[in-house]
């Protein structure tokens, strides 16, 4: 019985690409009493793996928290797998505003102590005694009430690129830090103020609203379904958006645009920008905001040090990062001095620029036909030469290729000259180690496709 992934992320991406079918990115959560989280986890894996559902899911005695990618054609069958459980009957599924077939490339279901790490050890705290849920228009109306305090219960890197007007945006790196900070900050407003809160999909506010009611706050409200559901409602109902900018999401996309306002800056040069990326140095992987110009100059790295490291031989890079634990430092290091324009804490609502409408490439409508022919092995930065191993079919001078990888993205290139096993050639065959000039860096995880 299969209870784990058998394909790598790259192999899964290739299968999705070849299938050419639409997938839906969605999220949901439910607080419930689960007696045996391990069995619950295994049952879900079996059911969802059969439907080609992918995602990152946490289960615990207190419930389930899921962010997933599901084939559109299997959506109803997926919903049926939830209806089996009483506590998930009729559950709201937050479908993403912007879709990406590659948002998740593995099915990972983990058993944890809690589905949201809150740092609380209070046995008298009842997570089901939550605040009042408000729909988009109701939320907007309460925002206009001068007796309302609105709090963003997300992290600093989330609120930096988008938030509600007038919101308190705690300078925190995780949810458990925000609870005591906000509790102390609002001690004098328990009786007479409306405490209005929001987060990405609602799960953090579900727990936060119950916590603040437990702390004695009388008027506690939360945005139903979080920013994701808010975005859907304002679009369908023609409601004015009081949220400005981007909604950060925890998948491959790293964000979906709610309004065309850009309220943040490139952390390296200060230009208006709200595109998050991860540093391409495997020993860093820092999450930060980087504009296209800095991305090209710095080759997707966050600092001069990291830029120098990615040009070292792979063996030396591996040796340098041996024993390093990056983990949650990915977000914490975003406040390093290397990033001159990084901000956190109280953000302004000033629009620095407007996002340009995305132009739909005809290739998005007509499927690009391509075949996987090899994989990346090395990049010689001084001479700007990429090295690949041909594993399938042939590669010829004049062929148009696509080089694809998690950090490299998708780069198209026409082959002008090939060296196979050190000698110039017109055609490279299976088993040949080939090199050719490339204007961009390639990595070990990159795939080489020939466009047909």
N, C-alpha and C positions, 0 to 999 in steps of 0.2 A: 504494500500500500504506500503510494507516494505522498509524503508529507513535507517535502522540501523542493526547492527549485533545482532543476536539472540543466537549465540553460543559463549562459552568462547574459549580462545586459546587452552586449553587442549582438549575440546570437538572437536574442528575443527581438531586438530592434529590426534585424534583418527579416525575421518572420513577419513582423507587423508590416514592414515595407512591402514585402512580396504579396501579402494578403490584400493590401490596398483597400481595407474596409475601415469605415469610420468607427472611432472609439469615443466614449464619453468619459470625461474626468468629473468625478463627483466626490462628495464627502458626506458623512453622517456620524452621529454619535447617539448613545443612549446610556443613561445611568440605570442600572438594575442590579439586583443581587444574583450573582452567578456563582453557584456552588462549586463547580469544577471548571475553572478557566482553561486548564490544559485540554480537557476533552472538548470543550467549546471551541478552542482554537483548532484542534485537529478536524473536527466536523466541518468547520468553516473552510479550512484549506481544501478538503476533499471536494466540497460542493463548488467552491469558487474556481479551483484549478480546472475543473471540468468545463467551466464556462469561459476559460481564457481570461479570467479577471485578474488584474494585477493591482498592486498597491502596497501601502504601508499601514498596517493595522495593529492597534494595541488592545489587548483584552486584559481584564482584571476582575477581581471579585466585585468591583463596583460598576462594571459595564464594558462598553466598547467604544473605541474612537478610531474611525477609518477614513483614509483618503485613498481613492481608488481610480483605476482606469478600466472601463468595461466596454466590450464590443457593443455598439449600438443595437445590433440585431439580437443580442442576448440580454438586453436591459430588463425586459419583463421577467425573463427566467431568473435573472439575478434578484429582482425584487421578491420573487416567490421564495427564494432561499432565506430571505429575512422574515417573511410572513410566518415561517415555521415556528418562530419564537414569539410568545405572547408580548414580550416587552418591546418587540420591533414591529408589531402589526401597525400598518399605516404610518410608519416612520417617514419623516421628511428627508428626501435626498437632495442635497444642495448640488445642483449641476453647475459646473463652472461657466463663467461668462465667455471666456475664450478657451477654445478646445485645442488640444495638442495630442496626437496619437501616441506620442512618446513620453507623456507626463510621468508614467511609471513603467519600469521595465522588469520588475520582479514582483512576485507575490510574497510579501513578508508579513507574517502574523506573529507577534511576540506577546508572551504572557508577562505582565508587569504587576508591580504592587498596586499601582494606580494608573488610570488612563490619562490623567493629567497630574503631573507632579506638583503638589501644592505645599509641601513642607509642613502640613498640619497633622497633629497627633491628638486631636480633641475628640474623644469618644462621644461627646454630646452634640457634636456638629452634624446636622442632618442635611445632606446634600440635596434631598428632594424638596426641601422647604425653600424653593427658589423665588426669584423676583417675578414681577409681571412682565410678560412678553409683549413687545410692541412691534407692529408692522411698520413699513417704511414711512407712510404718511403720519402715523401716530408718533413715530420717533421724531420726525421733522417738527411736528407741532410742539412736542415737549422741549425740543432744542430751543424753541423761540421763547419759552417760559423763563423769565429772569430768575426764577426760584430754582432753576435746574443746574446741577453740576454734572458734566459729562466726562467720563473717564475711559481712556483707551487701555484695555487690558492686554495689549500685545507688547512685543519687545521693541527696543530702540530701533533696530534695523527695519522693522515693519512699519512703524509710524513715521519714520523719516521720509518715506516715499509717498505716503498718503494717509490722511486722517480726517475726522470730522472737524468742522470749524469750531473753535473754542474749546476743544477737548484737552484735558490734562493727559499728557503723554509721559508716563514715568520713564526715567532713564534706567531701565532694567534690562537684564540679559535673559531672564526667564520669568515665567508666571509666578513662581513661588516668592520671588523677590518683591513683586508688586503689591501683594496683599497687605503686609505690615506697613509698607510705605504709605499707601493710600489710606489705610485705617487710621494711622497717626495724623496724616495731613487733614483728614475730614472729621476729626473727633468732635468738633464744635457744631457740626451740622447734622447730627443724627435725627433730630426731631423735626426740623422745619424745611429741609431741602429735599428736592427730588434727586436721588442718586441714579443717574442714567449711565449705563455702561454698554460697551460693544467690544467685539473681537472678530476674528476672521470668519468662523463658522458657527459660533455660539457656545461651543463646549466650555471654553474658559470662563465665559460670563455665567454659564449655568452654575458653575461651582462658586464663582465670585459673588454672585447675587445671593446665594444661600449663605455664604460666609458673612456677608455684611448684614444680612437680616439677623444672623446669629449674634453679631456684634452689637445689635441694638438699633440699627438704622431702620426707620419706619417706612420710608417711601423708596423702594428699590425697584428699578425697571431695567430691562435688558432688550437689546435689539434681537428680534426673533430671527434665527438662522444666520446671524452675523452679517458681515459686509457682503458675503456671497449672495445671500437671499435678498438683501437690501438692493443690490445691483439688479437682480432679476425683476424685483417689484417695480423699481422706478422706471425701468425700461418698458415693461409691459403696461404700466398704468399711467405713464407720462408724468410721473412725480419728479419734482425738482431734486437734484442731487445735492445734499449738504456735505457729502463726502467729496474731498478733492484729491486728485492724483491717482495713484496705483494701489491696488490691494495686493500685498505680498502674499505669495502662496508657497507651500512647502513641497513643491515638486519641481520637475525639470524646467518649468516655465519661469519660476521665481517671481511671478507677478502677473496680474491681469488688470488692464486699464479700465478705470471706472469713469474718469473724466480726462480730457486732454490737457489738464494742467500739470506742468512739471514743477514741483516745489522743492526738489532736492538738487544737489550738485555732484558732479564727478568728484570723487574723493581725492583725485590727484591733480586736476588742473582748475577745478572750480566752475567749469561750464555747466549750464543747466542739464541735468541728466537724472534719470531714475531707473537705469538698467543695472540690476545686481549681477555679479559674476563671481566665480570662485577663482582664486589665484591658481595659475597653472603649475606652480611649484608643488609637487606631490608632498613635500614636507610641510606645506603651509595650508593650501586650500582655503585661505581666508575669504570670507564673504564680504564683498565691498561693492561700491558703485563706481563704474568705469565707463567713460564715453568711448565712442568708436575710435577717435583719434588717439587717445591714450592706450586703448587696447592694441592698436597697431604698433605704436612705438614701444610699449612695454611688453608686448607679446603676451597679454593676458596675465601679467604678474602685478603684484601689489606694491613692490618696492624694488629699489636698485639691487639689493641683496638677492631677492628671489629671482630677478632677471638674470643675474650672473649665474645663479645656481642651475637654471634650466639649460644653460649652454655647456655645462660640465658633462663629461662622459656619463652614460647611464650608470655604470658601475660605481662611480664616485658619488652620484646622487643617492643611490641606494644605500651606500655605506654611511653617508651623512645623516640620513633620516632613520637609520636603524635605532630602534628603541624609543623614538619620539612618539608621543601620544598627542595627536592633534585634537580629536574629539570635539568637545564643546568650545575649545579655544577658537574655533573657526569664527564664532561671532564675537567673542570677547576681544580678540586681537583687532577687530574692526575699529577700535578706539586708539590704535597705536599712533605714535607721532609720525610715522612714515606717511600717513594719510592726512594731508594738511587741511582738507576741507570736510573731514568727517564731523558730523554734528549728532547730538543726541540730547534727550531731555525735552524741554519746551520748544516745540517747533512753531514757526510762523505759518500763516496760510497764504503768504505772498506767492503768487504765480511767477516763476522765473522765466518760463517759456511755455509754448504750446506744442504738444506732440503732433507730429505730422501724420496725416491719415496713412494707414498702411496701404501700399500698392499691391494689388493681387497679381502675382506672377502667373502667367499662363500655365506654367509648369504645375501650379497647384490645382489646375483644373484638368490638365492632361498629364496623366501619370508618366513620370520620367522612367523610361525603360533602361535598366542597367543590370549588370551582372558583377558579382563579387569575384575579383581575380587575385587579390593578394592582401597583405597586411604590412603595416609600417614596422620598420626595424630600427632606424636611426635617422638623425638629422644633423648634418655637418653645418653648423651655424656660420662659420667663417666663409665657407664657399657657397652656402645656401643650396646644399645638395640633400635630397631626400633619398633614403634607401628603403627598398621594399622587397619582399619575397613573393614571387609569383606562384600561386597555389592552384590556379584554375585558368584554363584557356590561354590565350596569348595577348601580348601587349605590343602594339606597333607604333612607330613614329607617325604622328598625325592623329592618333586616337584622342578622343576627348574623354577625360576621366573625372571621377568625383572622389575626393578624399574626405572621409567622414569620421568624426570622433567626438566624444563628449566635450572636450575642450577646444578642439580644432573647429568644430562646427561642420558645415558642409562647404567645401571649396571645389569649384570646377576649374579644370586646367587642361590645356591642349599640349600633348607631348611633342616636343620639337626635336629632342635628341635622347637616345637611350644608351646606357652602358650596361651590359649584362656580364656579370662575373669579371668585371674590370675591362672589358673590350667593347668598343663601339659596335652597335648592331641596329638593324632596322626592325627586327622582331625578337621579342623575349618570350621564352616558353616556360612551361610549368617546371618549377625547381630552380629557375634562374634567380639570382640575387641581382636586382637592378637598381641603378641610381640614375637620377635625372634632376635637373635644376628646378627648384621650387622657390617662389617668392614668399612663402610662409612656412612656419615650423610645423613638422609632423611629429607624432608621438607613437609609442609602442602600441597603444590601443587603437590607432587609426586603421580604418579599412580602405582598401583601394578598389573602386568600382570602375568598370568601363561602361560608358554611356553608349547605348546601342542606337 
